[in-house]
Amino acid sequence: MPLINRFAELQPEIAGWRQTLHAAPELLFDVHETAAFVAEKLRAFGCNEVVTGLGRTGVVGVIRGREPGPTIGLRADMDALPIREATGLAYASRKEGLMHACGHDGHTAMLLGAAKYLCETRRFAGSVAVIFQPAEEGGGGGREMVNDGLMERFDISEVYGMHNLPGLGVGEFAVRPGPFLAAADNFEIAIEGRGSHAAFPHLAIDTTLVAAHVVIALQSIISRNIDPLADAVLSVTSIHTDGNAYNIVPGRATLRGTVRTFDSGIQDLIEDRMRRTAAGTASAFGASATVTYRRNYPVVVNGTREAEFAARVAAGVAGEGRVNAEAPKSMGAEDFAFMLNARPGAFIWVGNGATAGLHHPEYDFNDEAIPAGCSYWVHLVETALPLASPAP
């Protein structure tokens, strides 16, 4: 029976797991209920080894094939987002202000489905480490798992990741060799001025005014310092002042935002220009500005061989013409980058169909994508780790 048909049969069960997870979202490393759910399933499937608490709250299941061979890692993320859900679904989040708005519930369920099948059949030579990671949404859970010895402990030789993509057709895939998703940096700019009564603005150094000028000035960094053909984004995403009254000029303001790049030289240039621009602009008004710049997630770089392999595997599942092997780069970020920095591998998109976008209050993972996602994982394993003799 073709894989896709087998997973079409299993789809209702896997969708049930996904909807259970969707109703109970957890943030960052506090994925204790989700991790326990995953570990219980892996043990029930018959994994040879189930390890919990890796990278704080990560879970790894090891499935050994019929013959000896190398170990391949397959990764899914488990955490949700601090967003109030607006789907109105019967299985909507039961936790106020939290929701699975990025489809990590679907990623976890699909990898569990693949693990169930692999435990039943074991038609491969070597081992599979199914990796369930916490804190992808800003906490660097991938980095924590790598630093906790993930690759060495399970002797992983290659590692693969998958994420759903709204707008890409269900059953379709997209991947590319080389840089795929951007590095993501965060910044905070603290502006110090002098507060006063709003009726006497001449006695103040108005940090609201300074902050407005700094925001405008920062936009010139991309437009006037970076090659127009290069990829770079600088977004100020929040402005806060210490004022909370209509008649007080605040003496302090804070800007926060993100920078996305694919090139370390451009990354360095933006950080340098940001510090100079913020300090110089603030100084012109008699204020001061201090920039805290954090390099968060590195660029997701797919290996050429591994990306081409992933595309062939996906074509074996989706059929010719339903895999984009030269997908465009994305300014989104993924901490799967830390795993790719540790081992060769590739990251691929799987289609979520015409749904709301990622991180949107009305987003929901499309359960119709489950057969394609599960089939991709299993076909990847059986292709990368073939048996010496045909399996019955």
C-alpha atoms as a printed R data frame, in Angstrom:
    type eleno elety resid chain resno       x      y       z
1   ATOM     1    CA   MET     A     1   0.000  0.000   0.000
2   ATOM     2    CA   PRO     A     2   1.422  3.440  -0.924
3   ATOM     3    CA   LEU     A     3   2.498  5.466   2.091
4   ATOM     4    CA   ILE     A     4   0.125  8.308   1.341
5   ATOM     5    CA   ASN     A     5  -2.817  5.874   1.397
6   ATOM     6    CA   ARG     A     6  -1.713  4.325   4.671
7   ATOM     7    CA   PHE     A     7  -1.503  7.739   6.302
8   ATOM     8    CA   ALA     A     8  -4.857  8.689   4.833
9   ATOM     9    CA   GLU     A     9  -6.213  5.784   6.894
10  ATOM    10    CA   LEU     A    10  -4.319  6.962   9.992
11  ATOM    11    CA   GLN     A    11  -5.232 10.617   9.455
12  ATOM    12    CA   PRO     A    12  -8.278 10.724  11.787
13  ATOM    13    CA   GLU     A    13  -6.240  9.302  14.678
14  ATOM    14    CA   ILE     A    14  -3.311 11.658  14.070
15  ATOM    15    CA   ALA     A    15  -5.676 14.620  13.652
16  ATOM    16    CA   GLY     A    16  -7.176 13.705  17.018
17  ATOM    17    CA   TRP     A    17  -3.749 13.946  18.640
18  ATOM    18    CA   ARG     A    18  -3.199 17.279  16.909
19  ATOM    19    CA   GLN     A    19  -6.488 18.727  18.120
20  ATOM    20    CA   THR     A    20  -5.803 17.544  21.666
21  ATOM    21    CA   LEU     A    21  -2.489 19.400  21.578
22  ATOM    22    CA   HIS     A    22  -4.126 22.441  19.986
23  ATOM    23    CA   ALA     A    23  -6.534 22.799  22.908
24  ATOM    24    CA   ALA     A    24  -3.690 22.786  25.448
25  ATOM    25    CA   PRO     A    25  -0.981 25.164  24.149
26  ATOM    26    CA   GLU     A    26   2.170 25.817  26.165
27  ATOM    27    CA   LEU     A    27   4.886 28.454  25.801
28  ATOM    28    CA   LEU     A    28   8.628 28.211  25.269
29  ATOM    29    CA   PHE     A    29  10.214 25.672  27.652
30  ATOM    30    CA   ASP     A    30   7.044 25.208  29.736
31  ATOM    31    CA   VAL     A    31   5.782 22.424  27.484
32  ATOM    32    CA   HIS     A    32   5.471 19.868  30.263
33  ATOM    33    CA   GLU     A    33   2.020 18.536  29.324
34  ATOM    34    CA   THR     A    34   2.928 18.367  25.634
35  ATOM    35    CA   ALA     A    35   6.227 16.613  26.330
36  ATOM    36    CA   ALA     A    36   4.486 14.084  28.584
37  ATOM    37    CA   PHE     A    37   1.904 13.430  25.854
38  ATOM    38    CA   VAL     A    38   4.668 12.874  23.302
39  ATOM    39    CA   ALA     A    39   6.735 10.619  25.569
40  ATOM    40    CA   GLU     A    40   3.694  8.494  26.419
41  ATOM    41    CA   LYS     A    41   2.895  7.984  22.729
42  ATOM    42    CA   LEU     A    42   6.497  7.096  21.845
43  ATOM    43    CA   ARG     A    43   6.652  4.484  24.597
44  ATOM    44    CA   ALA     A    44   3.312  3.033  23.491
45  ATOM    45    CA   PHE     A    45   4.537  2.809  19.902
46  ATOM    46    CA   GLY     A    46   7.519  0.726  21.040
47  ATOM    47    CA   CYS     A    47  10.443  3.110  20.600
48  ATOM    48    CA   ASN     A    48  13.685  1.447  21.670
49  ATOM    49    CA   GLU     A    49  14.566  4.447  23.803
50  ATOM    50    CA   VAL     A    50  12.663  7.511  24.987
51  ATOM    51    CA   VAL     A    51  14.607 10.357  26.597
52  ATOM    52    CA   THR     A    52  12.936 13.347  28.250
53  ATOM    53    CA   GLY     A    53  14.322 16.582  29.668
54  ATOM    54    CA   LEU     A    54  16.856 17.159  26.894
55  ATOM    55    CA   GLY     A    55  17.366 20.878  26.336
56  ATOM    56    CA   ARG     A    56  15.234 21.357  29.473
57  ATOM    57    CA   THR     A    57  11.949 19.905  28.198
58  ATOM    58    CA   GLY     A    58  12.734 18.276  24.862
59  ATOM    59    CA   VAL     A    59  11.878 14.651  24.046
60  ATOM    60    CA   VAL     A    60  13.779 12.211  21.814
61  ATOM    61    CA   GLY     A    61  12.609  8.773  20.745
62  ATOM    62    CA   VAL     A    62  14.987  6.285  19.133
63  ATOM    63    CA   ILE     A    63  13.651  3.721  16.652
64  ATOM    64    CA   ARG     A    64  16.085  1.036  15.493
65  ATOM    65    CA   GLY     A    65  15.669 -0.547  12.096
66  ATOM    66    CA   ARG     A    66  16.066 -4.167  11.034
67  ATOM    67    CA   GLU     A    67  19.745 -3.791  10.194
68  ATOM    68    CA   PRO     A    68  22.575 -1.667  11.657
69  ATOM    69    CA   GLY     A    69  23.452  1.679  10.129
70  ATOM    70    CA   PRO     A    70  23.712  5.429  10.793
71  ATOM    71    CA   THR     A    71  21.206  7.557  12.699
72  ATOM    72    CA   ILE     A    72  19.093 10.266  11.097
73  ATOM    73    CA   GLY     A    73  17.338 12.943  13.171
74  ATOM    74    CA   LEU     A    74  13.824 14.211  12.382
75  ATOM    75    CA   ARG     A    75  12.720 17.304  14.268
76  ATOM    76    CA   ALA     A    76   9.346 18.800  15.222
77  ATOM    77    CA   ASP     A    77   8.662 21.782  17.503
78  ATOM    78    CA   MET     A    78   6.131 21.702  20.363
79  ATOM    79    CA   ASP     A    79   5.598 25.245  21.720
80  ATOM    80    CA   ALA     A    80   2.769 27.699  21.084
81  ATOM    81    CA   LEU     A    81   2.449 31.512  21.058
82  ATOM    82    CA   PRO     A    82   1.098 34.239  23.401
83  ATOM    83    CA   ILE     A    83  -1.809 35.033  21.054
84  ATOM    84    CA   ARG     A    84  -5.534 35.020  21.842
85  ATOM    85    CA   GLU     A    85  -7.200 32.509  19.534
86  ATOM    86    CA   ALA     A    86 -10.043 33.716  17.301
87  ATOM    87    CA   THR     A    87 -10.896 30.541  15.353
88  ATOM    88    CA   GLY     A    88 -14.055 29.565  17.218
89  ATOM    89    CA   LEU     A    89 -13.178 25.904  16.734
90  ATOM    90    CA   ALA     A    90 -14.556 23.182  18.976
91  ATOM    91    CA   TYR     A    91 -10.976 22.298  19.950
92  ATOM    92    CA   ALA     A    92  -9.806 25.906  20.334
93  ATOM    93    CA   SER     A    93  -7.321 26.794  23.047
94  ATOM    94    CA   ARG     A    94  -8.568 26.325  26.590
95  ATOM    95    CA   LYS     A    95  -5.833 28.659  27.855
96  ATOM    96    CA   GLU     A    96  -6.622 32.344  27.671
97  ATOM    97    CA   GLY     A    97  -4.094 34.307  25.639
98  ATOM    98    CA   LEU     A    98  -2.249 31.230  24.326
99  ATOM    99    CA   MET     A    99  -2.686 29.394  21.039
100 ATOM   100    CA   HIS     A   100  -0.986 27.166  18.505
101 ATOM   101    CA   ALA     A   101  -0.791 29.897  15.873
102 ATOM   102    CA   CYS     A   102   2.187 28.453  14.003
103 ATOM   103    CA   GLY     A   103   1.183 24.821  13.558
104 ATOM   104    CA   HIS     A   104   3.608 23.239  15.987
105 ATOM   105    CA   ASP     A   105   0.713 21.057  17.134
106 ATOM   106    CA   GLY     A   106   0.552 19.733  13.569
107 ATOM   107    CA   HIS     A   107   4.304 19.261  13.329
108 ATOM   108    CA   THR     A   108   4.310 17.257  16.563
109 ATOM   109    CA   ALA     A   109   1.355 15.133  15.479
110 ATOM   110    CA   MET     A   110   2.854 14.378  12.055
111 ATOM   111    CA   LEU     A   111   6.157 13.260  13.534
112 ATOM   112    CA   LEU     A   112   4.278 11.116  16.058
113 ATOM   113    CA   GLY     A   113   2.366  9.562  13.160
114 ATOM   114    CA   ALA     A   114   5.613  8.812  11.347
115 ATOM   115    CA   ALA     A   115   7.097  7.349  14.546
116 ATOM   116    CA   LYS     A   116   4.102  5.035  14.969
117 ATOM   117    CA   TYR     A   117   4.515  3.731  11.420
118 ATOM   118    CA   LEU     A   118   8.287  3.349  11.682
119 ATOM   119    CA   CYS     A   119   7.953  1.427  14.931
120 ATOM   120    CA   GLU     A   120   5.483 -0.938  13.262
121 ATOM   121    CA   THR     A   121   7.467 -1.582  10.073
122 ATOM   122    CA   ARG     A   122  11.159 -0.838  10.779
123 ATOM   123    CA   ARG     A   123  11.950 -1.200   7.083
124 ATOM   124    CA   PHE     A   124  15.263  0.610   7.287
125 ATOM   125    CA   ALA     A   125  18.918 -0.010   8.163
126 ATOM   126    CA   GLY     A   126  20.095  2.143  11.031
127 ATOM   127    CA   SER     A   127  18.218  4.268  13.547
128 ATOM   128    CA   VAL     A   128  15.866  7.232  13.585
129 ATOM   129    CA   ALA     A   129  15.906  9.844  16.349
130 ATOM   130    CA   VAL     A   130  12.546 11.621  16.430
131 ATOM   131    CA   ILE     A   131  13.240 14.977  18.077
132 ATOM   132    CA   PHE     A   132  10.501 17.017  19.764
133 ATOM   133    CA   GLN     A   133  11.854 20.454  20.583
134 ATOM   134    CA   PRO     A   134  10.612 23.136  22.993
135 ATOM   135    CA   ALA     A   135  10.947 26.901  22.694
136 ATOM   136    CA   GLU     A   136  11.260 27.448  18.959
137 ATOM   137    CA   GLU     A   137   9.299 30.688  19.255
138 ATOM   138    CA   GLY     A   138  12.120 32.854  20.534
139 ATOM   139    CA   GLY     A   139  13.590 30.713  23.296
140 ATOM   140    CA   GLY     A   140  16.265 28.936  21.298
141 ATOM   141    CA   GLY     A   141  15.178 25.431  22.225
142 ATOM   142    CA   GLY     A   142  17.108 24.031  19.286
143 ATOM   143    CA   ARG     A   143  20.295 25.597  20.606
144 ATOM   144    CA   GLU     A   144  19.579 24.192  24.082
145 ATOM   145    CA   MET     A   145  19.081 20.667  22.767
146 ATOM   146    CA   VAL     A   146  22.290 20.844  20.718
147 ATOM   147    CA   ASN     A   147  24.217 22.222  23.709
148 ATOM   148    CA   ASP     A   148  22.779 19.401  25.816
149 ATOM   149    CA   GLY     A   149  24.515 16.857  23.583
150 ATOM   150    CA   LEU     A   150  21.667 15.915  21.235
151 ATOM   151    CA   MET     A   151  23.831 15.048  18.249
152 ATOM   152    CA   GLU     A   152  26.555 13.227  20.160
153 ATOM   153    CA   ARG     A   153  24.292 11.314  22.530
154 ATOM   154    CA   PHE     A   154  22.289  9.760  19.692
155 ATOM   155    CA   ASP     A   155  25.140  9.713  17.149
156 ATOM   156    CA   ILE     A   156  23.050 11.670  14.641
157 ATOM   157    CA   SER     A   157  24.728 12.003  11.240
158 ATOM   158    CA   GLU     A   158  22.080 14.085   9.452
159 ATOM   159    CA   VAL     A   159  19.064 16.062  10.661
160 ATOM   160    CA   TYR     A   160  15.906 17.194   8.870
161 ATOM   161    CA   GLY     A   161  13.149 19.653   9.751
162 ATOM   162    CA   MET     A   162   9.718 20.471   8.316
163 ATOM   163    CA   HIS     A   163   7.291 23.375   8.770
164 ATOM   164    CA   ASN     A   164   3.862 24.050   7.339
165 ATOM   165    CA   LEU     A   165   3.379 26.998   4.981
166 ATOM   166    CA   PRO     A   166   0.001 28.702   4.441
167 ATOM   167    CA   GLY     A   167  -0.551 29.573   0.791
168 ATOM   168    CA   LEU     A   168   1.301 26.491  -0.443
169 ATOM   169    CA   GLY     A   169  -1.114 23.830  -1.669
170 ATOM   170    CA   VAL     A   170  -1.924 20.865   0.549
171 ATOM   171    CA   GLY     A   171   0.299 17.971  -0.475
172 ATOM   172    CA   GLU     A   172   2.904 20.278  -2.009
173 ATOM   173    CA   PHE     A   173   6.447 20.947  -0.755
174 ATOM   174    CA   ALA     A   174   9.062 23.685  -1.153
175 ATOM   175    CA   VAL     A   175  12.788 23.635  -0.385
176 ATOM   176    CA   ARG     A   176  16.017 25.181  -1.609
177 ATOM   177    CA   PRO     A   177  19.749 24.540  -1.168
178 ATOM   178    CA   GLY     A   178  21.850 27.058   0.726
179 ATOM   179    CA   PRO     A   179  20.460 29.974   2.778
180 ATOM   180    CA   PHE     A   180  16.712 29.501   3.217
181 ATOM   181    CA   LEU     A   181  15.492 31.413   6.285
182 ATOM   182    CA   ALA     A   182  17.066 34.566   7.689
183 ATOM   183    CA   ALA     A   183  19.079 35.251  10.803
184 ATOM   184    CA   ALA     A   184  16.894 36.971  13.399
185 ATOM   185    CA   ASP     A   185  18.301 39.578  15.778
186 ATOM   186    CA   ASN     A   186  16.419 41.554  18.429
187 ATOM   187    CA   PHE     A   187  17.169 45.052  19.641
188 ATOM   188    CA   GLU     A   188  16.096 47.403  22.409
189 ATOM   189    CA   ILE     A   189  16.867 51.126  22.440
190 ATOM   190    CA   ALA     A   190  16.561 52.944  25.760
191 ATOM   191    CA   ILE     A   191  16.147 56.721  25.348
192 ATOM   192    CA   GLU     A   192  16.799 58.962  28.339
193 ATOM   193    CA   GLY     A   193  15.580 62.553  28.395
194 ATOM   194    CA   ARG     A   194  13.922 64.760  30.984
195 ATOM   195    CA   GLY     A   195  10.303 64.668  32.023
196 ATOM   196    CA   SER     A   196   8.115 67.650  32.828
197 ATOM   197    CA   HIS     A   197   4.550 68.898  32.944
198 ATOM   198    CA   ALA     A   198   3.163 68.855  29.391
199 ATOM   199    CA   ALA     A   199   2.126 72.516  29.726
200 ATOM   200    CA   PHE     A   200   5.814 73.442  29.935
201 ATOM   201    CA   PRO     A   201   7.482 71.402  27.148
202 ATOM   202    CA   HIS     A   202  10.447 73.780  27.032
203 ATOM   203    CA   LEU     A   203  11.527 72.387  30.393
204 ATOM   204    CA   ALA     A   204  11.560 68.804  29.079
205 ATOM   205    CA   ILE     A   205  13.664 66.686  26.799
206 ATOM   206    CA   ASP     A   206  10.720 64.910  25.222
207 ATOM   207    CA   THR     A   207  11.552 61.240  24.736
208 ATOM   208    CA   THR     A   208   8.356 60.637  22.748
209 ATOM   209    CA   LEU     A   209   9.561 63.131  20.156
210 ATOM   210    CA   VAL     A   210  13.076 61.691  20.235
211 ATOM   211    CA   ALA     A   211  11.739 58.151  19.817
212 ATOM   212    CA   ALA     A   212   9.711 59.221  16.768
213 ATOM   213    CA   HIS     A   213  12.795 60.723  15.124
214 ATOM   214    CA   VAL     A   214  14.889 57.643  15.968
215 ATOM   215    CA   VAL     A   215  12.311 55.360  14.333
216 ATOM   216    CA   ILE     A   216  12.366 57.427  11.149
217 ATOM   217    CA   ALA     A   217  16.166 57.626  11.148
218 ATOM   218    CA   LEU     A   218  16.536 53.867  11.581
219 ATOM   219    CA   GLN     A   219  14.620 53.309   8.347
220 ATOM   220    CA   SER     A   220  17.426 55.006   6.434
221 ATOM   221    CA   ILE     A   221  19.840 52.226   7.410
222 ATOM   222    CA   ILE     A   222  18.298 49.727   4.987
223 ATOM   223    CA   SER     A   223  17.454 52.247   2.266
224 ATOM   224    CA   ARG     A   224  20.747 54.169   2.289
225 ATOM   225    CA   ASN     A   225  23.423 51.849   3.713
226 ATOM   226    CA   ILE     A   226  22.564 48.401   2.300
227 ATOM   227    CA   ASP     A   227  22.909 47.306  -1.336
228 ATOM   228    CA   PRO     A   228  19.385 47.366  -2.804
229 ATOM   229    CA   LEU     A   229  19.975 43.860  -4.156
230 ATOM   230    CA   ALA     A   230  20.809 42.483  -0.711
231 ATOM   231    CA   ASP     A   231  18.287 40.961   1.702
232 ATOM   232    CA   ALA     A   232  17.721 42.914   4.919
233 ATOM   233    CA   VAL     A   233  14.828 43.958   7.142
234 ATOM   234    CA   LEU     A   234  14.778 46.344  10.117
235 ATOM   235    CA   SER     A   235  11.434 46.667  11.894
236 ATOM   236    CA   VAL     A   236  10.636 48.683  15.008
237 ATOM   237    CA   THR     A   237   7.747 46.755  16.526
238 ATOM   238    CA   SER     A   238   7.012 48.570  19.793
239 ATOM   239    CA   ILE     A   239   7.398 51.980  21.438
240 ATOM   240    CA   HIS     A   240   6.836 52.430  25.172
241 ATOM   241    CA   THR     A   241   7.314 55.484  27.399
242 ATOM   242    CA   ASP     A   242   7.190 55.810  31.163
243 ATOM   243    CA   GLY     A   243   4.387 58.332  30.850
244 ATOM   244    CA   ASN     A   244   0.836 57.278  31.716
245 ATOM   245    CA   ALA     A   245  -0.922 60.613  31.992
246 ATOM   246    CA   TYR     A   246  -2.212 63.110  29.436
247 ATOM   247    CA   ASN     A   247  -0.298 66.003  30.932
248 ATOM   248    CA   ILE     A   248   3.185 64.574  31.549
249 ATOM   249    CA   VAL     A   249   6.075 64.570  29.088
250 ATOM   250    CA   PRO     A   250   7.856 61.257  29.723
251 ATOM   251    CA   GLY     A   251  11.558 61.203  30.557
252 ATOM   252    CA   ARG     A   252  12.207 57.735  29.219
253 ATOM   253    CA   ALA     A   253  11.200 55.760  26.125
254 ATOM   254    CA   THR     A   254  12.033 52.281  24.873
255 ATOM   255    CA   LEU     A   255  11.993 50.995  21.301
256 ATOM   256    CA   ARG     A   256  12.056 47.305  20.443
257 ATOM   257    CA   GLY     A   257  12.258 45.460  17.170
258 ATOM   258    CA   THR     A   258  13.930 42.908  14.946
259 ATOM   259    CA   VAL     A   259  16.583 42.732  12.224
260 ATOM   260    CA   ARG     A   260  16.638 39.993   9.567
261 ATOM   261    CA   THR     A   261  19.651 39.290   7.352
262 ATOM   262    CA   PHE     A   262  21.372 36.531   5.381
263 ATOM   263    CA   ASP     A   263  24.906 37.928   5.432
264 ATOM   264    CA   SER     A   264  27.097 38.412   8.514
265 ATOM   265    CA   GLY     A   265  28.746 41.496   6.996
266 ATOM   266    CA   ILE     A   266  25.361 43.167   6.532
267 ATOM   267    CA   GLN     A   267  24.415 42.060  10.044
268 ATOM   268    CA   ASP     A   268  27.528 43.791  11.429
269 ATOM   269    CA   LEU     A   269  26.869 46.930   9.382
270 ATOM   270    CA   ILE     A   270  23.260 47.239  10.564
271 ATOM   271    CA   GLU     A   271  24.223 46.824  14.205
272 ATOM   272    CA   ASP     A   272  26.966 49.468  13.893
273 ATOM   273    CA   ARG     A   273  24.761 51.954  12.026
274 ATOM   274    CA   MET     A   274  21.913 51.401  14.484
275 ATOM   275    CA   ARG     A   275  24.117 52.306  17.431
276 ATOM   276    CA   ARG     A   276  25.459 55.412  15.689
277 ATOM   277    CA   THR     A   277  22.067 56.514  14.350
278 ATOM   278    CA   ALA     A   278  20.231 56.127  17.651
279 ATOM   279    CA   ALA     A   279  22.934 57.863  19.669
280 ATOM   280    CA   GLY     A   280  23.371 60.689  17.166
281 ATOM   281    CA   THR     A   281  19.671 61.358  16.724
282 ATOM   282    CA   ALA     A   282  19.034 61.379  20.449
283 ATOM   283    CA   SER     A   283  22.028 63.652  21.046
284 ATOM   284    CA   ALA     A   284  20.645 66.216  18.623
285 ATOM   285    CA   PHE     A   285  17.699 66.670  21.022
286 ATOM   286    CA   GLY     A   286  19.819 66.649  24.166
287 ATOM   287    CA   ALA     A   287  18.838 63.066  25.011
288 ATOM   288    CA   SER     A   288  20.859 59.850  25.101
289 ATOM   289    CA   ALA     A   289  20.191 56.455  23.553
290 ATOM   290    CA   THR     A   290  21.627 53.078  24.524
291 ATOM   291    CA   VAL     A   291  21.235 50.157  22.121
292 ATOM   292    CA   THR     A   292  21.093 46.552  23.299
293 ATOM   293    CA   TYR     A   293  21.518 44.295  20.274
294 ATOM   294    CA   ARG     A   294  21.028 40.521  20.596
295 ATOM   295    CA   ARG     A   295  21.992 38.044  17.898
296 ATOM   296    CA   ASN     A   296  19.275 35.471  18.270
297 ATOM   297    CA   TYR     A   297  18.795 32.814  15.545
298 ATOM   298    CA   PRO     A   298  21.375 32.238  12.791
299 ATOM   299    CA   VAL     A   299  20.596 31.722   9.111
300 ATOM   300    CA   VAL     A   300  18.962 28.397   8.180
301 ATOM   301    CA   VAL     A   301  21.388 26.982   5.628
302 ATOM   302    CA   ASN     A   302  20.385 23.789   3.844
303 ATOM   303    CA   GLY     A   303  23.147 21.517   2.621
304 ATOM   304    CA   THR     A   304  23.155 21.265  -1.176
305 ATOM   305    CA   ARG     A   305  23.146 17.464  -1.237
306 ATOM   306    CA   GLU     A   306  20.628 17.229   1.586
307 ATOM   307    CA   ALA     A   307  18.238 19.778   0.031
308 ATOM   308    CA   GLU     A   308  18.343 17.961  -3.301
309 ATOM   309    CA   PHE     A   309  17.690 14.692  -1.464
310 ATOM   310    CA   ALA     A   310  14.759 16.235   0.426
311 ATOM   311    CA   ALA     A   311  13.288 17.466  -2.861
312 ATOM   312    CA   ARG     A   312  13.537 13.970  -4.395
313 ATOM   313    CA   VAL     A   313  11.912 12.429  -1.324
314 ATOM   314    CA   ALA     A   314   9.112 15.005  -1.427
315 ATOM   315    CA   ALA     A   315   8.550 14.353  -5.136
316 ATOM   316    CA   GLY     A   316   8.195 10.659  -4.333
317 ATOM   317    CA   VAL     A   317   5.328 11.610  -2.009
318 ATOM   318    CA   ALA     A   318   3.702 14.537  -3.801
319 ATOM   319    CA   GLY     A   319   4.398 13.614  -7.433
320 ATOM   320    CA   GLU     A   320   6.238 15.511 -10.113
321 ATOM   321    CA   GLY     A   321   5.391 19.183 -10.420
322 ATOM   322    CA   ARG     A   322   4.270 19.500  -6.792
323 ATOM   323    CA   VAL     A   323   7.696 20.218  -5.295
324 ATOM   324    CA   ASN     A   324   9.475 23.555  -5.687
325 ATOM   325    CA   ALA     A   325  13.156 22.681  -5.339
326 ATOM   326    CA   GLU     A   326  14.225 26.325  -5.781
327 ATOM   327    CA   ALA     A   327  11.824 27.974  -3.363
328 ATOM   328    CA   PRO     A   328  12.396 31.659  -2.554
329 ATOM   329    CA   LYS     A   329  14.255 32.622   0.569
330 ATOM   330    CA   SER     A   330  12.180 33.800   3.522
331 ATOM   331    CA   MET     A   331  12.890 36.588   5.994
332 ATOM   332    CA   GLY     A   332  11.247 34.423   8.619
333 ATOM   333    CA   ALA     A   333  13.558 32.661  11.064
334 ATOM   334    CA   GLU     A   334  13.826 29.197  12.598
335 ATOM   335    CA   ASP     A   335  16.024 27.885  15.374
336 ATOM   336    CA   PHE     A   336  16.387 24.629  13.458
337 ATOM   337    CA   ALA     A   337  19.393 26.632  12.232
338 ATOM   338    CA   PHE     A   338  21.278 25.527  15.356
339 ATOM   339    CA   MET     A   339  20.772 21.883  14.439
340 ATOM   340    CA   LEU     A   340  21.884 22.504  10.852
341 ATOM   341    CA   ASN     A   341  24.989 24.226  12.202
342 ATOM   342    CA   ALA     A   342  25.734 21.037  14.151
343 ATOM   343    CA   ARG     A   343  24.978 18.453  11.425
344 ATOM   344    CA   PRO     A   344  24.243 18.350   7.679
345 ATOM   345    CA   GLY     A   345  20.573 18.383   6.773
346 ATOM   346    CA   ALA     A   346  17.691 20.311   5.241
347 ATOM   347    CA   PHE     A   347  14.563 22.219   6.193
348 ATOM   348    CA   ILE     A   348  11.438 21.928   4.002
349 ATOM   349    CA   TRP     A   349   8.004 23.570   3.745
350 ATOM   350    CA   VAL     A   350   4.847 21.445   3.543
351 ATOM   351    CA   GLY     A   351   1.690 23.066   2.200
352 ATOM   352    CA   ASN     A   352  -1.053 24.150   4.612
353 ATOM   353    CA   GLY     A   353  -3.397 25.344   1.883
354 ATOM   354    CA   ALA     A   354  -5.408 28.568   1.761
355 ATOM   355    CA   THR     A   355  -5.473 29.234   5.494
356 ATOM   356    CA   ALA     A   356  -4.797 32.271   7.662
357 ATOM   357    CA   GLY     A   357  -1.122 33.130   7.945
358 ATOM   358    CA   LEU     A   358   1.299 31.956  10.597
359 ATOM   359    CA   HIS     A   359   1.019 33.835  13.928
360 ATOM   360    CA   HIS     A   360  -2.499 35.028  13.041
361 ATOM   361    CA   PRO     A   361  -5.318 34.671  15.625
362 ATOM   362    CA   GLU     A   362  -7.451 32.833  13.039
363 ATOM   363    CA   TYR     A   363  -4.731 30.411  11.932
364 ATOM   364    CA   ASP     A   364  -5.238 26.674  12.299
365 ATOM   365    CA   PHE     A   365  -3.061 23.822  11.103
366 ATOM   366    CA   ASN     A   366  -4.759 22.019   8.217
367 ATOM   367    CA   ASP     A   367  -5.310 18.384   9.167
368 ATOM   368    CA   GLU     A   368  -5.574 17.524   5.465
369 ATOM   369    CA   ALA     A   369  -1.781 18.069   5.309
370 ATOM   370    CA   ILE     A   370  -1.135 15.168   7.694
371 ATOM   371    CA   PRO     A   371  -0.833 12.336   5.122
372 ATOM   372    CA   ALA     A   372   1.722 14.256   3.053
373 ATOM   373    CA   GLY     A   373   3.799 15.296   6.063
374 ATOM   374    CA   CYS     A   374   3.882 11.840   7.646
375 ATOM   375    CA   SER     A   375   4.627 10.187   4.304
376 ATOM   376    CA   TYR     A   376   7.535 12.563   3.722
377 ATOM   377    CA   TRP     A   377   9.145 11.578   7.023
378 ATOM   378    CA   VAL     A   378   8.802  7.848   6.428
379 ATOM   379    CA   HIS     A   379   9.870  7.989   2.768
380 ATOM   380    CA   LEU     A   380  12.911 10.030   3.811
381 ATOM   381    CA   VAL     A   381  13.966  7.397   6.350
382 ATOM   382    CA   GLU     A   382  13.409  4.414   4.082
383 ATOM   383    CA   THR     A   383  15.231  6.127   1.207
384 ATOM   384    CA   ALA     A   384  18.190  7.374   3.269
385 ATOM   385    CA   LEU     A   385  18.578  4.121   5.218
386 ATOM   386    CA   PRO     A   386  17.784  1.316   2.727
387 ATOM   387    CA   LEU     A   387  17.893 -2.313   3.791
388 ATOM   388    CA   ALA     A   388  20.558 -4.508   2.236
389 ATOM   389    CA   SER     A   389  17.888 -7.069   1.380
390 ATOM   390    CA   PRO     A   390  14.300 -6.247   0.414
391 ATOM   391    CA   ALA     A   391  11.951 -6.184   3.378
392 ATOM   392    CA   PRO     A   392   8.738 -8.201   3.238
